[in-house]
Amino acid sequence: MSANSKNRSGTPRSQRQLRVGEEIRHGMSEILNRTSFNDPHLEGVIITISEVRISPDLKNATAFVVPLGGADLDAVTKSLNKASSFFRRELSHMLRLRSCPRIGFEADKSFDEAAKINTILQSENVQQDLHHDDDSYPDDSLDIESHLKDGEADE
């Protein structure tokens, strides 16, 4: 099970949490596409909502966002947090929930971590370990074709 499918306590997220989180993510994406903001940090910026994690009681949600095109991540996150009541009001009209959760926005660092890991995997030290000489292996390695032929001869 991936880390994204567990709560902070380590228990797996319920099916309802995952489903409501996805509904909120889709709704917020729709709101971002159709709304123009007066905030200069949000105007003309394409924002990706990579994940929405929701608390077990469905009262709080955290949306992980990444602005595309090199926009200032911290400024965009702060501006979205200022507009969180707007998102909550719009989502309450879109979703069929008893109450719409409070929404907080956080910068999604997972893409940066993936790029960092990829850089490490492409480094010379790791590559030389991956492309080792075949001389280090014994010469009496298993040859499947010869075993098949030997097996046919035994019959």
Backbone hydrogen bonds in HBPLUS format (Angstrom, degrees):
<---DONOR---> <-ACCEPTOR-->    atom                        ^
c    i                          cat <-CA-CA->   ^        H-A-AA   ^      H-
h    n   atom  resd res      DA  || num        DHA   H-A  angle D-A-AA Bond
n    s   type  num  typ     dist DA aas  dist angle  dist       angle   num
A0005-SER N   A0002-SER O   3.18 MM   3  5.60 155.1  2.25 108.1 115.2     1
A0006-LYS N   A0003-ALA O   3.34 MM   3  5.64 157.6  2.39 114.9 114.4     2
A0013-ARG N   A0005-SER O   2.86 MM   8  5.59 166.0  1.88 142.1 141.5     3
A0007-ASN N   A0011-THR O   2.78 MM   4  5.49 169.9  1.79 163.9 164.2     4
A0010-GLY N   A0007-ASN O   2.98 MM   3  5.22 157.8  2.03 107.1 114.3     5
A0018-LEU N   A0014-SER O   3.11 MM   4  6.44 164.1  2.13 154.3 157.7     6
A0019-ARG N   A0015-GLN O   2.92 MM   4  6.09 159.5  1.96 148.2 154.2     7
A0020-VAL N   A0016-ARG O   2.87 MM   4  5.97 169.2  1.89 155.1 157.9     8
A0021-GLY N   A0017-GLN O   2.92 MM   4  5.95 156.3  1.97 144.4 151.8     9
A0022-GLU N   A0018-LEU O   3.03 MM   4  6.23 152.5  2.11 143.0 149.6    10
A0023-GLU N   A0019-ARG O   3.00 MM   4  6.27 155.0  2.06 146.6 153.7    11
A0024-ILE N   A0020-VAL O   2.92 MM   4  6.14 157.8  1.97 150.6 156.2    12
A0025-ARG N   A0021-GLY O   2.96 MM   4  6.16 154.0  2.02 142.0 149.6    13
A0026-HIS N   A0022-GLU O   2.96 MM   4  6.18 162.6  1.99 152.0 155.5    14
A0027-GLY N   A0023-GLU O   2.94 MM   4  6.10 160.0  1.98 145.9 152.0    15
A0028-MET N   A0024-ILE O   2.84 MM   4  6.01 161.4  1.88 153.3 157.9    16
A0029-SER N   A0025-ARG O   3.00 MM   4  6.16 152.2  2.08 143.6 151.4    17
A0030-GLU N   A0026-HIS O   3.04 MM   4  6.30 154.2  2.11 146.0 152.6    18
A0031-ILE N   A0027-GLY O   2.97 MM   4  6.26 155.4  2.03 147.1 154.0    19
A0032-LEU N   A0028-MET O   2.89 MM   4  6.09 160.8  1.92 149.5 154.4    20
A0033-ASN N   A0029-SER O   3.02 MM   4  6.22 146.2  2.14 142.4 151.3    21
A0034-ARG N   A0030-GLU O   3.12 MM   4  6.32 150.0  2.22 148.8 155.4    22
A0035-THR N   A0031-ILE O   3.07 MM   4  5.86 132.3  2.31 149.0 158.1    23
A0042-LEU N   A0039-ASP O   3.08 MM   3  5.43 148.3  2.19 108.8 118.0    24
A0043-GLU N   A0039-ASP O   2.98 MM   4  6.06 138.6  2.16 153.2 165.9    25
A0045-VAL N   A0042-LEU O   3.32 MM   3  5.41 171.2  2.32 120.4 119.8    26
A0068-LEU N   A0046-ILE O   2.75 MM  22  5.46 172.4  1.75 168.0 170.7    27
A0048-THR N   A0066-VAL O   2.78 MM  18  5.14 174.7  1.79 150.1 151.8    28
A0066-VAL N   A0048-THR O   2.85 MM  18  5.14 147.5  1.95 147.1 156.7    29
A0050-SER N   A0064-PHE O   2.91 MM  14  5.75 136.1  2.10 153.8 166.3    30
A0064-PHE N   A0051-GLU O   2.85 MM  13  5.39 172.7  1.85 167.1 168.9    31
A0053-ARG N   A0062-THR O   2.85 MM   9  5.22 159.0  1.90 154.4 153.6    32
A0062-THR N   A0053-ARG O   2.74 MM   9  5.22 160.8  1.77 155.7 162.6    33
A0055-SER N   A0060-ASN O   2.88 MM   5  5.47 164.2  1.90 162.5 164.9    34
A0058-LEU N   A0055-SER O   2.94 MM   3  5.14 162.2  1.97 114.9 120.0    35
A0102-ARG N   A0059-LYS O   2.84 MM  43  6.17 159.7  1.88 148.3 141.6    36
A0061-ALA N   A0102-ARG O   2.74 MM  41  5.99 151.2  1.82 171.5 174.5    37
A0104-GLY N   A0061-ALA O   2.88 MM  43  6.26 155.8  1.94 153.2 160.9    38
A0063-ALA N   A0104-GLY O   2.77 MM  41  6.17 165.2  1.80 166.3 168.7    39
A0106-GLU N   A0063-ALA O   2.88 MM  43  6.18 160.3  1.92 160.4 162.2    40
A0065-VAL N   A0106-GLU O   2.93 MM  41  6.27 160.2  1.97 163.1 169.6    41
A0108-ASP N   A0065-VAL O   2.99 MM  43  5.34 158.0  2.04 146.7 142.7    42
A0076-VAL N   A0072-ASP O   3.01 MM   4  6.18 160.9  2.05 154.4 160.0    43
A0077-THR N   A0073-LEU O   2.98 MM   4  6.13 159.8  2.02 147.2 153.0    44
A0078-LYS N   A0074-ASP O   2.97 MM   4  6.16 160.6  2.00 148.0 153.1    45
A0079-SER N   A0075-ALA O   2.98 MM   4  6.14 158.4  2.03 145.4 151.5    46
A0080-LEU N   A0076-VAL O   2.91 MM   4  6.13 156.5  1.96 149.7 156.1    47
A0081-ASN N   A0077-THR O   2.96 MM   4  6.19 153.7  2.03 146.7 153.9    48
A0082-LYS N   A0078-LYS O   3.00 MM   4  6.30 144.6  2.13 143.1 152.7    49
A0083-ALA N   A0079-SER O   3.11 MM   4  6.40 140.9  2.27 139.4 149.7    50
A0083-ALA N   A0080-LEU O   3.09 MM   3  4.99 122.6  2.43  91.9 106.6    51
A0084-SER N   A0081-ASN O   3.29 MM   3  4.98 162.6  2.32 100.4 102.3    52
A0086-PHE N   A0083-ALA O   3.05 MM   3  5.29 123.3  2.38 103.8 118.1    53
A0087-PHE N   A0083-ALA O   3.13 MM   4  6.53 158.1  2.18 154.6 160.6    54
A0088-ARG N   A0084-SER O   2.91 MM   4  6.12 157.1  1.96 147.4 154.0    55
A0089-ARG N   A0085-SER O   2.98 MM   4  6.13 157.8  2.03 144.5 149.8    56
A0090-GLU N   A0086-PHE O   2.98 MM   4  6.22 165.5  2.00 153.3 157.2    57
A0091-LEU N   A0087-PHE O   2.84 MM   4  5.96 161.4  1.87 150.9 156.6    58
A0092-SER N   A0088-ARG O   2.95 MM   4  6.07 145.1  2.08 141.5 150.7    59
A0093-HIS N   A0090-GLU O   3.20 MM   3  5.48 137.8  2.39 101.4 112.1    60
A0094-MET N   A0091-LEU O   2.99 MM   3  4.92 126.4  2.29  94.7 109.6    61
A0095-LEU N   A0091-LEU O   2.85 MM   4  5.88 164.0  1.88 166.9 166.7    62
A0113-GLU N   A0109-LYS O   3.00 MM   4  6.31 156.8  2.05 152.8 159.9    63
A0114-ALA N   A0110-SER O   2.91 MM   4  6.11 153.7  1.98 144.6 151.6    64
A0115-ALA N   A0111-PHE O   3.02 MM   4  6.24 154.8  2.09 143.0 149.5    65
A0116-LYS N   A0112-ASP O   2.94 MM   4  6.15 151.7  2.02 145.0 153.2    66
A0117-ILE N   A0113-GLU O   2.94 MM   4  6.19 158.9  1.99 150.0 155.0    67
A0118-ASN N   A0114-ALA O   2.93 MM   4  6.10 155.8  1.99 144.6 151.8    68
A0119-THR N   A0115-ALA O   2.95 MM   4  6.16 151.3  2.03 143.7 150.9    69
A0120-ILE N   A0116-LYS O   3.06 MM   4  6.36 155.1  2.13 145.3 151.8    70
A0121-LEU N   A0117-ILE O   2.89 MM   4  6.17 157.5  1.94 150.1 156.4    71
A0122-GLN N   A0118-ASN O   3.00 MM   4  6.18 137.7  2.19 140.8 151.7    72
A0123-SER N   A0120-ILE O   3.17 MM   3  5.21 158.1  2.22 102.8 109.6    73
A0127-GLN N   A0123-SER O   3.03 MM   4  6.22 164.2  2.05 154.4 159.5    74
A0128-GLN N   A0124-GLU O   2.93 MM   4  6.04 155.7  1.99 151.2 156.0    75
A0129-ASP N   A0126-VAL O   3.10 MM   3  5.18 125.7  2.41  97.0 111.1    76
A0130-LEU N   A0126-VAL O   3.02 MM   4  6.35 142.7  2.17 145.6 156.6    77
A0131-HIS N   A0127-GLN O   2.94 MM   4  6.14 151.8  2.02 150.8 157.5    78
A0137-TYR N   A0134-ASP O   3.27 MM   3  5.74 164.4  2.29 111.0 115.7    79
A0147-HIS N   A0143-ASP O   3.23 MM   4  6.50 154.3  2.29 148.7 156.0    80
A0148-LEU N   A0144-ILE O   2.93 MM   4  6.20 151.8  2.01 152.4 160.5    81
A0149-LYS N   A0145-GLU O   3.03 MM   4  6.30 159.1  2.08 149.1 154.3    82
A0150-ASP N   A0146-SER O   2.90 MM   4  6.09 154.3  1.97 143.2 150.7    83
A0151-GLY N   A0147-HIS O   2.84 MM   4  5.97 152.4  1.92 143.4 151.0    84
A0152-GLU N   A0148-LEU O   2.97 MM   4  6.24 147.9  2.07 144.8 152.9    85
A0153-ALA N   A0149-LYS O   3.07 MM   4  6.31 146.2  2.19 141.7 150.6    86
A0154-ASP N   A0150-ASP O   3.13 MM   4  6.38 141.1  2.28 142.4 152.0    87
